[in-house]
Amino acid sequence: MFAKLFSATLFATFMLTVCAHAADKETVLYNFSFGPNKIGNPWGGLLKDDAGNLYGGALDGSIFELSPNGSGGWKLTDLYDCGYVPDCSYSFGSLAMDRAGNLYGSTYLGNVIEYSPSGNGSWTATTLYSFSIPVDQGGPSPVILDAQGNLYGISANGGSHGMGNVFELSPASGGAWSLTTLHDFKGSDGAGSDLNNADGEIGGLVMDSSGNFFGVTGAGGSSKNCGGGCGVVFELSKNDSGAWQETILHSFDRKDGYNPDATLLVDAAGNLYGTTASGGSGGFGTVFETSQASGKWETHVLYSFTSRVHDGAYPNTALVMDADGNLYGTTISGGGSGECNVENDTGCGTAFELSSNGSAWSETILQDFAGGNGVFPGGLIFGADGDLYGITNGGGHGNAGNFIKLSSGSSQ
C-alpha cells in the first residue's frame, strides 16, 4: 500500500556500512532510534520557530521538537506519539505553525491533522479532514496557513475530473473544518501524479505578499513526451469577480524536467525556484527557475543532475536560498555510494549547493550520504547560525535516521 512513499526509503536496498568522505561538511547532531518512546524515520523538511526550535514529523506518526540546549547540543522532545494509528501515522512533508503554537501537518494516508499543546506538557492530535486516497496514491501535500488561520494545499487525486485539486480548509462552527475547492485540475492545466516510484511526492503551495498561490503538479500539461503530461508550474489568483483563476506559467516537456513534486521557493523579487524529480539532459532531474521577463513567464533549467560519481539524482525536496542568492537542496539518490538502490540509480543521496557567476550555475556537493551519516536526506533549513540543518530518513544507528548540520560555505 505504501510502495510509492517507501520505494525510495524503507523498501530501498542498502547496507549500513560507514564510509569516510574527505569532503564531508556534515555533523550528526542526533541519531533517531526505534523502540518504546523512541522516534524513527523522520520524513520531509523541518519547521523553525522564532526561538530557533525545529519541528518535524516521522513515519511512525510522531511529531517532535529539536531545541538547542545552550551548550552546543540539541534536545529531542516527542510532542505527540501516534504509534502507527492509521489516522495520524506516516506523517510526511513539512509542518505549519499558527500564532498560538499549534502545528498542522498531513499524512500519507490522506489526513490533515492539528497538533495542539494541552497546557500540561502533553499534546493532542485532531483530524481536521480526511481525504479519500486510493491505494498507492498518497497525499495530500503539506499545508500552509494564511493570516486568518485557513489552511491550503494540493490533493493529487479526486476532484471533478479525478486529477486532483487545490483546496482550502477553514474553521467552521462547533470546532469542525470545512473544505472548499479553489481549483480542479483537468489534465491540460495540470494533474496529480500517481507515479509509484521515487518521484511520487506531492509539492505544496507558496503564497506571495498579494495572496496569490504558486505550485506544481507532477503530471498534466501540454507535453506529449510523458504519459499523462510532464507536469506544470501554475499560479492561482483571484479575478475581478473574486473567483480563483489558474494561470499555467510553464508546462514541462521532459527535456527541461519531468514530475516536479517539491514545493516551490519564491524569492524577494517574485522569482520561483524548484526541482523536477526526473527528466532533464541527464535524465535524473533538474533545478529550474521560473521568472517574468517583459511581462511573460519563462522557465530556465539551472542544473540537470547526472547521477555520476559525486552528483545527485531524483531531487524531491524544496530548495532554500541564502542572502547571496545561492540555492541549496538535496537529492534522494546519487552521490556515488553503492549502498543504496533507488529506481534506476545507485546512491544514498546528496546535499548540494548551486551558485551563479552571472551567466551559468555550477554545482557543489556538500555531502554524499552513505550508511552511518544517514541515507535519503530530507529538505534543508537555515538555522540561526547560518548553517544548514536537516534530517535523513534512514541510516545512522539502526537505520532510524539522523538529525544533521551542514557547515556553511562551499568546498569540495
C-alpha positions as CSV (number, residue, x, y, z in Angstrom):
1,M,0.0,0.0,0.0
2,F,2.8,2.4,0.8
3,A,5.1,1.4,-2.1
4,K,5.2,4.9,-3.6
5,L,6.2,6.5,-0.4
6,F,8.7,3.8,0.6
7,S,10.2,2.8,-2.7
8,A,12.9,5.4,-2.1
9,T,13.1,4.9,1.6
10,L,12.2,1.8,3.7
11,F,11.9,-0.5,0.7
12,A,15.2,0.6,-0.9
13,T,18.2,-1.7,-0.8
14,F,21.1,-0.6,1.3
15,M,23.7,-1.8,3.8
16,L,24.8,0.2,6.9
17,T,28.5,0.4,6.1
18,V,30.0,3.6,7.4
19,C,32.1,5.3,4.8
20,A,34.6,8.1,5.2
21,H,34.2,11.2,3.0
22,A,37.2,13.5,2.7
23,A,35.0,16.5,1.8
24,D,32.3,15.9,4.5
25,K,30.7,19.1,5.8
26,E,28.2,17.2,7.9
27,T,27.9,16.9,11.7
28,V,25.4,14.3,13.0
29,L,23.7,16.1,15.9
30,Y,21.3,13.3,16.9
31,N,20.6,9.7,16.0
32,F,17.0,8.7,15.9
33,S,16.1,5.2,17.1
34,F,13.3,2.7,17.3
35,G,11.7,1.2,20.4
36,P,9.3,2.3,23.2
37,N,9.2,6.1,23.5
38,K,11.6,6.4,20.5
39,I,11.2,8.2,17.2
40,G,12.3,6.6,13.9
41,N,12.5,7.5,10.2
42,P,11.8,11.3,10.2
43,W,10.5,12.4,6.9
44,G,10.4,15.6,4.9
45,G,11.5,19.1,6.0
46,L,11.8,20.9,9.3
47,L,9.9,24.0,10.5
48,K,11.8,26.7,12.5
49,D,10.0,28.9,15.1
50,D,11.1,32.4,16.2
51,A,13.1,31.0,19.1
52,G,15.2,28.7,16.8
53,N,13.5,25.4,17.7
54,L,12.9,23.0,14.9
55,Y,9.8,20.8,14.4
56,G,9.2,17.7,12.2
57,G,7.3,14.5,11.7
58,A,8.2,10.8,11.4
59,L,6.7,7.9,9.5
60,D,5.5,6.4,12.8
61,G,3.3,9.4,13.2
62,S,5.4,11.1,15.9
63,I,5.7,14.9,15.9
64,F,8.9,16.1,17.5
65,E,10.7,19.3,18.6
66,L,14.5,19.8,18.4
67,S,15.8,22.5,20.7
68,P,19.3,24.0,21.3
69,N,20.4,23.1,24.8
70,G,22.7,26.1,25.2
71,S,25.9,24.1,25.2
72,G,26.1,23.3,21.5
73,G,23.9,20.2,21.7
74,W,20.3,19.6,20.9
75,K,17.4,18.1,22.9
76,L,14.7,15.9,21.2
77,T,11.2,16.1,22.6
78,D,8.5,13.8,21.4
79,L,5.5,16.1,21.3
80,Y,3.0,13.5,20.1
81,D,3.4,9.8,19.5
82,C,0.8,8.4,17.2
83,G,2.1,4.8,17.4
84,Y,1.1,3.9,13.8
85,V,-2.6,4.6,14.4
86,P,-3.9,4.9,10.8
87,D,-5.4,8.4,11.3
88,C,-2.1,10.0,12.0
89,S,0.7,7.6,11.0
90,Y,3.0,8.1,8.1
91,S,3.4,11.8,8.6
92,F,5.4,13.4,5.8
93,G,6.3,16.8,4.5
94,S,6.8,20.0,6.5
95,L,4.6,21.2,9.3
96,A,3.0,24.6,9.6
97,M,2.5,26.6,12.9
98,D,0.0,29.2,13.8
99,R,0.4,32.2,16.2
100,A,-0.8,30.1,19.1
101,G,1.8,27.5,18.6
102,N,-0.4,24.8,17.1
103,L,1.1,22.6,14.4
104,Y,-0.5,21.4,11.3
105,G,0.5,18.5,9.0
106,S,-0.6,16.0,6.5
107,T,-0.2,12.2,6.3
108,Y,0.4,9.8,3.5
109,L,-3.0,8.1,4.4
110,G,-4.9,11.3,3.5
111,N,-5.5,13.2,6.7
112,V,-4.8,16.8,7.7
113,I,-4.1,17.0,11.4
114,E,-3.8,19.7,14.0
115,Y,-1.4,19.1,16.9
116,S,-2.1,21.3,20.0
117,P,-0.3,21.7,23.3
118,S,-2.7,20.9,26.2
119,G,-1.0,23.1,28.8
120,N,0.3,20.3,31.0
121,G,3.2,19.4,28.7
122,S,1.3,16.9,26.6
123,W,-0.1,17.4,23.1
124,T,-3.3,16.3,21.4
125,A,-4.0,15.4,17.8
126,T,-7.2,16.3,16.0
127,T,-8.0,15.2,12.5
128,L,-9.4,18.2,10.6
129,Y,-10.2,16.5,7.4
130,S,-9.8,13.0,5.8
131,F,-9.3,12.8,2.0
132,S,-10.3,9.6,0.2
133,I,-6.9,8.3,-1.0
134,P,-6.7,5.4,-3.5
135,V,-4.2,2.7,-2.8
136,D,-0.6,3.7,-3.6
137,Q,-1.6,7.4,-4.2
138,G,-0.6,9.2,-1.1
139,G,-1.4,12.8,0.0
140,P,-2.4,15.5,0.4
141,S,0.5,17.9,0.2
142,P,1.9,19.7,3.2
143,V,-0.4,22.6,4.1
144,I,0.3,26.3,4.6
145,L,-1.5,28.9,6.7
146,D,-2.8,32.4,5.9
147,A,-3.2,35.2,8.5
148,Q,-6.7,34.2,9.2
149,G,-5.8,30.6,10.1
150,N,-7.1,29.0,6.9
151,L,-5.1,26.0,5.5
152,Y,-4.3,25.5,1.9
153,G,-2.8,22.5,0.0
154,I,-3.0,20.3,-3.1
155,S,-4.6,16.9,-3.4
156,A,-3.1,14.7,-6.1
157,N,-6.4,12.9,-6.8
158,G,-10.1,13.4,-6.6
159,G,-11.9,16.5,-7.8
160,S,-14.5,16.8,-10.5
161,H,-12.1,15.4,-13.1
162,G,-10.3,12.9,-10.9
163,M,-7.0,14.6,-11.3
164,G,-6.6,16.5,-8.1
165,N,-7.3,20.0,-6.9
166,V,-6.2,22.9,-4.8
167,F,-8.2,23.2,-1.6
168,E,-8.8,25.4,1.4
169,L,-9.7,24.2,4.9
170,S,-11.4,26.8,7.1
171,P,-12.6,26.6,10.8
172,A,-16.3,26.3,11.0
173,S,-18.8,26.4,13.8
174,G,-18.6,23.8,16.5
175,G,-15.0,23.1,16.0
176,A,-15.4,21.5,12.6
177,W,-13.5,22.4,9.5
178,S,-15.0,22.9,6.0
179,L,-13.3,22.1,2.7
180,T,-13.5,24.4,-0.3
181,T,-12.1,23.5,-3.7
182,L,-10.3,26.5,-5.2
183,H,-9.4,24.8,-8.5
184,D,-10.0,21.4,-10.1
185,F,-7.2,20.1,-12.4
186,K,-8.4,18.6,-15.6
187,G,-5.1,17.4,-17.2
188,S,-4.2,20.0,-19.7
189,D,-3.8,22.5,-16.9
190,G,-2.1,20.1,-14.5
191,A,-2.8,16.7,-12.9
192,G,-1.8,14.9,-9.8
193,S,0.8,12.2,-10.2
194,D,0.2,8.6,-9.2
195,L,3.8,7.5,-10.1
196,N,4.6,4.5,-8.0
197,N,8.3,5.3,-7.7
198,A,10.8,7.6,-6.1
199,D,9.3,10.6,-7.8
200,G,5.9,10.3,-6.3
201,E,5.7,13.1,-3.8
202,I,3.2,16.0,-3.7
203,G,4.5,19.6,-3.6
204,G,2.6,22.1,-1.6
205,L,1.7,25.7,-2.2
206,V,3.6,29.0,-1.6
207,M,1.8,32.3,-1.2
208,D,3.2,35.7,-2.3
209,S,2.5,39.0,-0.5
210,S,-0.6,39.7,-2.7
211,G,-2.2,36.4,-1.7
212,N,-1.6,34.6,-4.9
213,F,-0.7,30.9,-4.8
214,F,2.1,29.2,-6.8
215,G,2.6,25.4,-7.1
216,V,3.4,22.5,-9.3
217,T,1.7,19.3,-10.4
218,G,3.6,16.1,-11.0
219,A,1.7,15.4,-14.2
220,G,-0.5,17.0,-16.7
221,G,0.2,19.9,-19.0
222,S,0.6,20.2,-22.8
223,S,3.6,18.0,-23.5
224,K,3.2,14.6,-25.2
225,N,6.7,13.5,-24.1
226,C,5.4,11.9,-20.9
227,G,2.5,9.7,-20.3
228,G,-0.2,11.9,-18.8
229,G,1.9,15.0,-19.2
230,C,5.2,16.0,-17.6
231,G,3.8,18.4,-15.1
232,V,3.3,22.2,-14.8
233,V,4.1,25.3,-12.8
234,F,0.9,27.2,-12.0
235,E,-0.4,30.4,-10.4
236,L,-3.8,30.7,-8.7
237,S,-5.1,34.2,-8.2
238,K,-8.5,35.9,-7.7
239,N,-10.0,37.6,-10.7
240,D,-12.1,40.8,-10.6
241,S,-15.2,38.8,-9.6
242,G,-13.4,37.2,-6.6
243,A,-13.2,33.7,-8.2
244,W,-10.0,31.8,-8.2
245,Q,-8.4,31.5,-11.6
246,E,-5.4,29.4,-12.7
247,T,-2.6,30.5,-15.0
248,I,-0.1,28.0,-16.4
249,L,3.3,29.5,-16.0
250,H,5.2,26.6,-17.6
251,S,4.4,23.1,-19.0
252,F,7.4,20.7,-18.7
253,D,8.4,18.6,-21.7
254,R,10.9,16.1,-20.2
255,K,13.9,17.8,-21.8
256,D,13.6,20.5,-19.1
257,G,12.3,18.2,-16.5
258,Y,9.6,15.7,-15.6
259,N,7.4,15.3,-12.5
260,P,8.0,18.4,-10.3
261,D,7.0,17.2,-6.9
262,A,8.5,19.6,-4.4
263,T,7.2,22.9,-3.0
264,L,8.5,26.0,-4.8
265,L,10.8,28.6,-3.4
266,V,9.8,32.3,-4.1
267,D,12.5,34.9,-3.7
268,A,12.0,38.6,-2.8
269,A,11.7,39.6,-6.4
270,G,9.0,37.0,-7.0
271,N,11.1,34.5,-9.0
272,L,10.2,30.9,-8.5
273,Y,12.7,28.1,-8.0
274,G,12.0,24.4,-7.9
275,T,13.1,20.9,-8.9
276,T,11.8,18.1,-11.1
277,A,12.4,14.6,-9.8
278,S,13.4,13.2,-13.3
279,G,14.0,14.4,-16.8
280,G,16.5,17.0,-18.0
281,S,19.5,16.4,-20.1
282,G,20.9,13.9,-17.6
283,G,17.6,12.1,-17.1
284,F,17.8,12.3,-13.3
285,G,16.0,15.6,-12.5
286,T,16.6,19.3,-12.7
287,V,16.7,22.6,-10.8
288,F,14.7,25.3,-12.6
289,E,13.8,29.0,-12.3
290,T,10.5,30.4,-13.5
291,S,10.5,34.2,-13.7
292,Q,8.9,37.1,-15.5
293,A,10.7,38.8,-18.4
294,S,8.9,41.7,-20.1
295,G,5.6,40.5,-18.5
296,K,6.0,37.0,-19.7
297,W,6.8,34.0,-17.6
298,E,9.9,32.0,-18.7
299,T,11.4,28.8,-17.3
300,H,15.2,28.0,-17.4
301,V,17.0,24.9,-16.3
302,L,19.7,25.9,-13.9
303,Y,21.2,22.4,-13.5
304,S,20.5,18.9,-14.7
305,F,21.5,16.0,-12.5
306,T,23.6,13.2,-14.0
307,S,23.9,10.6,-11.2
308,R,27.6,10.3,-11.9
309,V,30.0,9.9,-9.0
310,H,29.6,12.9,-6.7
311,D,26.4,14.1,-8.4
312,G,22.9,13.6,-7.2
313,A,19.7,12.0,-8.7
314,Y,16.0,12.5,-8.1
315,P,15.7,15.8,-6.2
316,N,12.4,15.9,-4.4
317,T,12.6,18.4,-1.6
318,A,12.1,22.2,-1.5
319,L,15.1,24.5,-2.2
320,V,16.4,27.2,0.2
321,M,18.3,30.3,-0.7
322,D,21.0,32.3,1.2
323,A,21.5,36.1,1.2
324,D,23.9,35.8,-1.8
325,G,21.3,34.0,-4.0
326,N,22.9,30.6,-3.7
327,L,20.5,27.6,-3.8
328,Y,20.7,24.6,-1.5
329,G,18.8,21.3,-1.7
330,T,19.0,17.5,-1.5
331,T,18.6,14.5,-3.8
332,I,17.2,11.2,-2.6
333,S,19.7,9.2,-4.6
334,G,23.1,9.7,-6.3
335,G,26.4,10.6,-4.7
336,G,28.5,7.6,-5.7
337,S,27.7,5.2,-2.9
338,G,26.8,1.7,-3.9
339,E,25.0,1.0,-0.6
340,C,21.5,2.2,-1.8
341,N,19.5,1.4,-4.8
342,V,16.7,3.8,-5.8
343,E,14.8,3.3,-9.1
344,N,17.4,3.3,-11.9
345,D,20.2,4.7,-9.8
346,T,22.6,3.8,-7.0
347,G,23.4,6.1,-4.2
348,C,22.0,7.2,-0.8
349,G,21.5,10.9,-1.7
350,T,23.4,14.2,-1.7
351,A,23.2,17.7,-0.3
352,F,24.1,20.3,-2.9
353,E,24.7,24.0,-3.5
354,L,24.1,25.8,-6.8
355,S,25.9,29.1,-7.3
356,S,25.7,31.6,-10.2
357,N,28.5,33.6,-11.8
358,G,26.0,35.7,-13.6
359,S,25.8,33.6,-16.8
360,A,25.8,30.0,-15.6
361,W,25.2,27.9,-12.5
362,S,27.6,25.5,-11.0
363,E,27.0,22.7,-8.5
364,T,29.0,21.9,-5.4
365,I,28.2,18.7,-3.5
366,L,28.2,19.5,0.2
367,Q,27.6,15.9,1.3
368,D,27.4,12.4,-0.1
369,F,25.3,10.2,2.1
370,A,26.1,6.6,2.9
371,G,25.2,4.4,5.9
372,G,26.3,5.9,9.2
373,N,26.0,9.5,8.3
374,G,22.4,9.0,7.0
375,V,20.6,7.9,3.9
376,F,17.8,9.6,1.9
377,P,18.1,13.2,3.1
378,G,15.0,15.4,3.5
379,G,14.7,19.1,3.0
380,L,17.2,21.6,4.4
381,I,16.6,24.8,6.5
382,F,18.9,27.6,7.7
383,G,19.5,27.8,11.4
384,A,20.1,31.0,13.4
385,D,23.8,30.4,13.0
386,G,23.6,30.4,9.2
387,D,24.4,26.7,8.9
388,L,22.0,24.2,7.2
389,Y,20.0,21.7,9.2
390,G,18.0,18.7,8.1
391,I,17.1,15.1,8.6
392,T,17.8,11.8,6.9
393,N,15.1,9.3,6.6
394,G,17.4,6.3,7.2
395,G,20.9,5.4,8.1
396,G,22.6,6.1,11.4
397,H,22.1,3.8,14.4
398,G,19.6,1.0,13.5
399,N,18.7,2.7,10.2
400,A,16.3,5.1,12.1
401,G,17.7,8.3,10.6
402,N,19.8,11.3,11.7
403,F,19.4,15.0,12.6
404,I,22.3,16.7,10.8
405,K,24.1,20.1,10.3
406,L,25.9,21.1,7.2
407,S,28.5,23.8,7.6
408,S,28.1,27.0,5.6
409,G,30.3,27.7,2.6
410,S,31.3,25.7,-0.5
411,S,34.2,23.4,-0.5
412,Q,34.8,20.0,-2.2
